[in-house]
Amino acid sequence: MPPRDAEVLDNWVPDINALKPRKGYTQFTSGVGTGDVHTLTPFVTSLGTEKFIAAGGTSIYDITSGTATELINDVSPLPWDTINFNNRLIFCNGGGVPKEYDGTSITDASFSLGAISAKFFAAHVFKNRVYYAATDELAFWYTELFASTGTITKFPLAGIAERGGSVVSINSWTVDGGSGPDDFLAIFTSEGEVLVYQGTDPGAAFFIIGRFYVGKIVSNHAITQVFGRLLVVTDRDYIYLPDQLITQGGGKNTKLSGAATEAVALNGNRSGWVAFYSPKEGLAIINVPTSTQGPPAAQTESEQHVINVKTGAATRFTGINARSWAEYKGDLYFGSTDGTVNKYTGTNDGGSAISCISLSAPSILGKNSEKLVTAYRSRIMSNGTLTLTTALKYDFEGINIKGRGALSNKGTKQTLVIEADQSTVLPVDWPWTWPDSTINDSRTEWFRGHGRGTYVQLFVESNIKDTEVLWFNNDFVYEPGGILL
């Protein structure tokens, strides 16, 4: 593992020059049902009016004002796939006839082929047409130019998809990062194939340019566009397309490959998988539904595997029980598990502290022999009170990160408190109160080291609330020993 990686990194965002805590959240609205807010989407009307739409349970709501106003009820409770096209917002989830919203009311969408539309669960805009996928069908359907409903034509894929199965998602990517003649349509099947097409009219100028196997995707909602590419959650890894098409999804693993395969193996059959790219935050967010017990329908928890798209560095968010994500008027929001929609902002989680935990990569500190660490420090900048709990871990022995209670007998917990605008006399031994008479002053004092070994890891935990923090680097002082024979 590279020395700048981490074995555990929870709620720390790795930025270009420092680590910083993730943002917290505040409640934007409530009353979007009483359980999962499974759908969030913005919509801009033909008059330029911006609407914010949410769905929970069997109802769809307008939450633009911060108050949930029901638009329609008694609809399918499945998460909706939505598209904004032709001055309409289209909803489909395979649980009945798709819906369309004109900015005022929601009605049934009408299609020329009638009954098949009740099976439409995915929709995607490509080359000024809408492409639909239907449950348990190895085909896609496409509209006329500049139409989202109305006349629709079937494009069968039997005999083209070598592994059979059915279409589970439709998306697209572009070589230049924009929308142009070099865009490609990607049809994902249940058997892990991706059929790649290019052209403008499936009835005439349309041809397949490749058939690839990349692994089975976990959900239609677990694909997002990032800088023209597709970030896809598969049972193998979180991969970018078209980057991994040549290697058939078997290229170099990402930093999250272990987390990805474990998460999909444990939770792949749960509802709530979402991949979302937030341009404002510069983060690609993969929402992972989790549960400590109970059947898939009983999940009440989630975590997020997050990639800083500027650096490629990854982290994990905990403490955010999200089921859906969206940006509205440039800000990031998530739908939770209790009928609320929350704004990703601030420095606390609805008034509670953010639990930030890290365990650095094992390092030989430049010398491949046993060593005694006599002191270590982290250079941290804070504008308020900050309490850190730290320990050293040697030679892959046990700090129980999940329980955060068990420590290796080679490591001893130490607590450091940074107090803002206070002045006290420092005691001789840890823990002590650290005076900080200057706001935003970085700290360089040393912790006393404990234990010895060849590989060294630093554990840091802090519950951060209403405080801005930047963590720049770690330093170690040690006495080298000889090689044991």
C-alpha positions in Angstrom: 0.0 0.0 0.0 1.5 3.4 -0.9 2.5 5.4 2.2 0.1 8.2 1.5 -2.9 5.8 1.3 -4.9 4.8 4.4 -6.2 1.5 5.6 -9.2 3.3 7.1 -10.3 6.8 6.2 -13.8 7.7 7.5 -15.3 11.2 7.1 -12.0 12.8 6.1 -12.0 14.2 2.6 -8.5 14.0 0.9 -8.1 17.2 -0.9 -5.1 18.5 -2.9 -3.0 19.8 0.0 -4.7 18.5 3.1 -7.3 16.3 4.7 -10.4 18.0 5.9 -13.6 16.7 7.6 -16.6 16.1 5.3 -19.4 18.6 5.5 -22.3 17.9 7.8 -26.0 18.4 7.0 -29.1 20.4 8.0 -32.7 19.4 7.4 -34.3 21.0 4.3 -37.7 19.5 4.5 -39.7 16.7 6.1 -42.9 14.9 5.3 -41.8 13.1 2.1 -43.5 10.0 3.4 -42.3 8.4 6.6 -39.6 6.1 5.3 -37.1 6.2 2.5 -36.9 9.3 0.3 -35.9 7.1 -2.7 -36.0 9.7 -5.4 -34.7 13.3 -5.7 -34.5 15.4 -8.9 -34.4 19.0 -10.0 -36.6 20.2 -12.9 -36.5 23.4 -14.8 -39.7 24.4 -16.6 -40.0 26.0 -20.0 -40.3 29.4 -18.2 -37.0 28.9 -16.4 -38.7 28.1 -13.1 -36.6 25.7 -11.0 -38.5 23.0 -9.1 -37.2 20.4 -6.6 -39.1 17.1 -6.7 -38.9 14.2 -4.2 -40.6 10.8 -3.9 -41.2 8.7 -0.9 -43.4 5.7 -0.4 -46.3 5.9 -2.9 -46.3 9.7 -3.4 -44.4 12.3 -5.3 -43.9 15.7 -3.8 -42.9 19.3 -4.8 -40.3 20.4 -2.1 -39.1 23.6 -3.8 -40.3 25.8 -1.0 -38.8 23.6 1.8 -42.3 22.2 2.5 -43.4 18.9 1.0 -46.5 19.4 -1.2 -48.0 16.2 -2.6 -48.3 16.1 -6.4 -49.7 12.6 -6.8 -50.3 9.5 -4.6 -51.0 5.9 -5.0 -48.0 5.3 -7.4 -45.4 2.6 -7.4 -43.2 2.8 -4.3 -40.0 1.8 -6.3 -37.2 4.3 -6.8 -37.9 6.4 -10.0 -35.6 6.9 -12.9 -36.1 10.4 -14.1 -35.2 12.5 -17.2 -35.7 16.1 -18.0 -36.5 16.5 -21.7 -38.9 18.4 -24.0 -40.1 20.6 -21.2 -41.2 17.5 -19.3 -39.9 15.5 -16.3 -40.5 11.8 -17.1 -40.7 9.2 -14.2 -40.4 5.5 -14.8 -39.7 2.6 -12.4 -41.2 -0.5 -14.0 -44.1 -0.5 -11.6 -46.7 1.0 -13.9 -47.2 3.5 -16.7 -44.5 6.2 -16.7 -45.5 9.6 -15.4 -44.8 13.1 -16.8 -44.6 16.4 -15.0 -45.1 19.8 -16.7 -44.2 21.9 -13.7 -47.7 22.0 -12.4 -49.2 18.5 -12.4 -48.3 14.8 -12.9 -50.2 12.7 -15.4 -49.7 9.3 -17.1 -47.3 9.4 -20.1 -48.7 8.1 -23.4 -46.9 5.8 -25.8 -47.9 4.3 -29.2 -47.1 0.7 -28.1 -49.3 0.9 -25.1 -48.9 -1.8 -22.5 -45.2 -2.3 -22.8 -44.6 1.1 -21.3 -45.8 -0.1 -17.9 -42.6 -2.1 -17.8 -40.3 0.9 -18.6 -37.9 1.3 -15.6 -35.0 3.2 -17.1 -34.8 6.2 -19.5 -31.9 8.1 -21.0 -31.6 11.0 -23.5 -29.2 10.4 -26.4 -29.0 12.4 -29.7 -32.3 14.2 -29.0 -34.3 11.0 -28.4 -35.3 9.2 -25.3 -34.3 5.5 -24.9 -36.2 3.3 -22.6 -35.5 -0.1 -21.0 -38.2 -2.5 -19.9 -38.2 -5.1 -17.2 -37.1 -8.6 -18.4 -36.6 -7.5 -22.0 -33.5 -7.9 -24.1 -34.3 -4.8 -26.2 -34.6 -1.1 -25.9 -37.3 1.4 -27.2 -36.7 4.8 -28.7 -38.8 7.9 -29.4 -39.0 10.2 -32.4 -36.7 13.2 -32.5 -37.2 15.8 -29.7 -40.0 13.7 -28.1 -40.1 12.0 -24.7 -43.4 10.1 -25.3 -45.7 9.3 -28.1 -44.5 7.2 -31.0 -42.0 4.6 -29.9 -40.1 1.9 -31.7 -38.5 -1.4 -30.4 -34.9 -2.2 -31.1 -34.3 -6.0 -30.3 -31.0 -7.2 -29.0 -31.5 -10.9 -29.2 -28.5 -12.4 -31.0 -26.4 -9.3 -30.4 -26.0 -9.8 -26.7 -24.0 -13.0 -26.7 -24.7 -13.8 -23.0 -28.4 -13.3 -23.2 -30.3 -11.9 -20.2 -32.1 -8.6 -20.3 -31.3 -4.9 -20.5 -30.7 -3.4 -17.0 -29.5 0.1 -17.8 -29.0 2.6 -20.7 -26.4 5.4 -20.5 -23.8 7.2 -22.7 -20.4 8.7 -22.7 -18.4 11.1 -24.9 -14.8 11.3 -25.8 -14.6 15.1 -25.6 -16.6 15.5 -22.3 -19.5 17.3 -24.0 -22.4 16.4 -26.3 -21.3 15.9 -29.9 -20.9 13.5 -32.8 -18.5 11.3 -30.9 -21.0 10.3 -28.2 -21.6 6.6 -27.6 -24.7 4.8 -26.3 -24.0 2.0 -23.8 -26.6 -0.7 -23.2 -25.9 -2.8 -20.1 -27.3 -6.3 -19.7 -28.0 -8.4 -16.7 -25.1 -10.8 -17.6 -22.4 -8.1 -17.4 -22.2 -7.2 -21.1 -22.0 -3.7 -22.5 -23.2 -3.1 -26.0 -21.8 0.1 -27.4 -23.6 1.9 -30.3 -22.9 5.0 -32.3 -25.2 6.9 -34.5 -28.2 9.3 -34.5 -31.2 7.1 -35.7 -31.6 3.5 -34.6 -33.9 3.0 -37.6 -31.2 4.0 -40.1 -27.8 5.5 -39.2 -26.9 3.3 -36.2 -24.2 0.7 -35.7 -22.6 -1.3 -33.0 -18.9 -0.6 -32.4 -18.2 -3.1 -29.6 -19.4 -5.8 -27.3 -17.7 -6.0 -23.9 -17.9 -7.9 -20.6 -17.3 -5.7 -17.5 -19.1 -7.5 -14.7 -22.7 -7.2 -13.5 -23.9 -3.8 -12.4 -25.6 -3.6 -9.1 -28.4 -1.2 -10.0 -29.7 1.0 -12.8 -29.2 3.9 -10.4 -25.5 3.0 -9.7 -24.1 4.6 -12.9 -23.2 8.3 -13.2 -21.4 10.5 -15.7 -18.1 12.1 -14.5 -16.3 14.4 -17.0 -17.9 12.6 -20.0 -17.0 9.1 -18.7 -19.2 6.6 -16.8 -18.5 5.6 -13.2 -20.2 2.2 -12.9 -20.7 0.0 -9.8 -20.1 -3.6 -10.7 -19.6 -6.8 -8.7 -15.9 -6.5 -9.5 -15.0 -2.9 -8.8 -16.1 0.7 -9.2 -14.9 1.2 -12.8 -14.8 4.0 -15.4 -15.9 3.4 -18.9 -14.6 3.5 -21.6 -11.3 3.2 -19.7 -11.7 -0.4 -18.9 -13.4 -1.7 -22.0 -10.2 -3.0 -23.6 -9.4 -5.0 -20.5 -13.0 -6.2 -20.2 -13.3 -4.7 -16.7 -10.2 -6.6 -15.6 -7.8 -3.8 -15.7 -5.9 -2.2 -12.8 -7.9 -2.3 -9.6 -9.0 1.0 -8.1 -8.3 2.1 -4.6 -11.8 1.0 -3.7 -11.8 -2.4 -5.3 -11.7 -4.3 -2.0 -14.5 -2.1 -0.5 -16.5 -2.5 -3.7 -16.5 -6.2 -3.9 -17.2 -6.6 -0.2 -20.0 -4.1 -0.3 -21.7 -5.7 -3.3 -21.3 -9.2 -1.9 -22.9 -8.2 1.4 -25.5 -5.7 0.2 -25.9 -6.1 -3.6 -29.6 -7.2 -3.2 -30.6 -4.1 -1.2 -32.4 -1.1 -2.5 -30.6 2.2 -2.2 -27.5 1.8 -4.4 -26.9 5.2 -6.1 -23.9 6.7 -8.0 -23.9 10.4 -8.1 -21.4 13.1 -9.2 -21.6 16.5 -7.6 -19.8 19.1 -9.7 -20.0 21.7 -6.9 -18.3 19.4 -4.3 -16.0 17.7 -6.8 -17.1 14.3 -5.4 -18.3 11.1 -7.0 -20.6 9.5 -4.4 -21.5 5.8 -4.3 -24.3 5.3 -1.9 -24.1 1.8 -0.3 -27.2 0.5 1.6 -26.2 -1.4 4.6 -27.9 -3.1 7.6 -26.6 -4.7 10.8 -29.4 -7.2 10.8 -32.7 -8.2 9.1 -33.8 -8.9 5.5 -32.9 -6.6 2.6 -36.2 -4.7 3.0 -35.4 -3.8 6.6 -32.2 -1.8 6.0 -32.1 1.5 7.9 -28.4 2.5 7.4 -26.1 3.4 4.6 -22.6 4.6 4.0 -21.0 6.3 1.1 -17.8 5.4 -0.8 -16.5 8.7 -2.1 -13.9 9.7 -4.7 -12.4 13.2 -5.0 -12.5 13.5 -8.8 -9.7 16.2 -8.7 -7.2 13.8 -7.1 -8.6 10.3 -7.5 -8.3 9.8 -3.7 -11.0 7.9 -1.9 -12.7 8.0 1.5 -15.8 6.7 3.2 -18.6 8.7 4.7 -20.5 7.3 7.7 -23.4 8.8 9.7 -25.4 9.8 6.6 -28.3 7.5 6.1 -29.1 8.5 2.5 -31.3 6.8 -0.1 -31.0 9.4 -3.0 -28.8 12.3 -4.0 -29.3 15.4 -6.2 -28.0 18.9 -6.8 -30.5 21.7 -6.7 -29.5 25.3 -7.4 -25.9 24.3 -7.1 -26.1 22.7 -3.7 -26.0 19.0 -2.8 -28.9 17.3 -1.1 -29.8 13.8 0.0 -33.0 12.0 0.8 -32.9 10.1 4.0 -34.7 7.1 5.6 -37.2 9.0 7.7 -39.1 11.1 5.2 -36.6 14.0 5.3 -34.4 15.7 2.7 -31.2 17.2 4.0 -28.7 19.7 2.6 -25.0 18.7 2.7 -23.5 21.8 4.4 -22.0 23.1 7.6 -19.8 21.5 10.2 -22.2 19.2 12.2 -24.7 16.4 11.4 -28.0 18.0 12.4 -26.4 19.3 15.6 -24.3 16.2 16.3 -20.5 15.8 15.9 -18.9 14.2 12.8 -16.9 11.1 13.7 -13.6 11.3 11.8 -11.3 8.2 11.9 -8.2 7.3 10.1 -5.6 4.5 10.2 -2.6 5.2 8.0 -1.0 2.8 5.6 1.7 0.5 7.1 5.1 2.1 6.7 8.6 1.1 7.3 9.5 4.8 7.7 12.4 4.4 5.4 14.1 1.6 7.2 13.2 -2.1 6.8 14.1 -3.2 10.4 12.6 -3.1 13.8 12.4 0.4 15.3 11.2 2.2 18.5 9.1 5.2 17.8 9.9 7.7 20.5 7.6 10.6 19.3 5.2 11.5 16.6 3.1 14.4 15.6 0.4 15.5 13.2 0.4 19.0 11.8 -3.2 20.1 12.1 -4.9 23.5 11.7 -8.1 24.3 13.6 -10.2 27.4 14.3 -11.9 25.9 17.4 -11.7 23.3 20.1 -10.5 19.9 18.8 -10.0 16.6 20.7 -7.9 13.9 19.1 -7.4 10.3 20.3 -4.3 8.7 18.8 -2.4 5.5 19.0 0.4 3.6 17.1 -0.1 0.2 15.6 2.8 -2.1 14.8 3.3 -5.0 12.4 -0.3 -5.4 11.4 -1.5 -6.2 15.0 -4.9 -5.2 16.3 -6.5 -1.9 16.7 -10.2 -2.7 16.4 -11.3 0.2 14.2 -15.0 -0.8 14.0 -15.5 -1.1 17.7 -12.7 1.4 18.5 -12.2 -0.3 21.8 -9.5 -2.9 21.5 -5.9 -1.7 21.1 -2.8 -3.7 20.5 -0.6 -4.1 23.6 2.0 -2.3 21.6 -0.1 0.8 21.3 -1.5 3.1 24.0 -4.3 5.6 23.5 -3.4 9.2 24.0 -5.7 12.2 24.0 -4.9 15.7 22.8 -7.2 18.6 23.3 -6.7 21.8 21.3 -8.5 24.6 23.1 -9.2 27.9 21.3 -8.3 31.2 23.0 -7.1 29.6 26.2 -3.8 29.7 28.1 -2.9 26.9 30.5 0.3 25.4 32.0 1.2 22.1 30.2 1.5 19.1 32.5 4.4 16.7 32.1 2.4 13.7 30.9 -0.4 13.1 28.4 -3.3 13.8 28.3 -3.1 17.5 28.6 -4.9 20.7 27.5 -3.2 22.4 24.7 -3.3 26.2 24.7 -4.2 27.9 21.5 -4.1 31.6 21.8 -4.1 32.1 18.0 -7.1 31.0 15.9 -6.1 28.9 12.8 -2.7 28.2 14.2 -1.3 24.9 13.1 0.1 22.6 15.8 3.5 21.0 15.7 4.0 19.6 19.3 4.9 15.9 19.7 3.1 12.9 21.2 5.2 10.4 23.2 5.7 7.2 21.2 5.0 3.7 22.5 5.9 0.3 21.4 8.2 -1.1 18.7 8.1 -2.9 15.4 9.0 -2.8 11.7 5.8 -1.5 10.2 4.1 1.5 11.8 0.6 2.9 11.5 -1.0 5.9 13.1 -4.5 5.8 14.3 -6.4 9.1 14.8 -10.0 9.6 15.9 -11.9 12.9 16.5 -15.5 13.9 17.0 -15.6 17.2 15.2 -18.4 19.7 15.6 -18.7 23.3 14.5 -15.0 23.5 13.8 -12.9 23.9 10.6 -10.0 21.5 10.4 -7.1 20.9 8.0 -4.7 18.0 8.5 -1.4 18.4 6.6 1.0 15.7 7.4 2.5 13.3 10.1 6.1 13.1 11.4 7.8 10.3 13.3 11.0 10.2 15.4 12.4 6.7 16.0 15.4 4.8 17.1 16.4 2.1 14.5 17.3 -1.4 15.6 19.0 -4.2 13.8 17.5 -7.0 11.8 16.4 -9.9 14.0 17.7 -13.3 13.0 
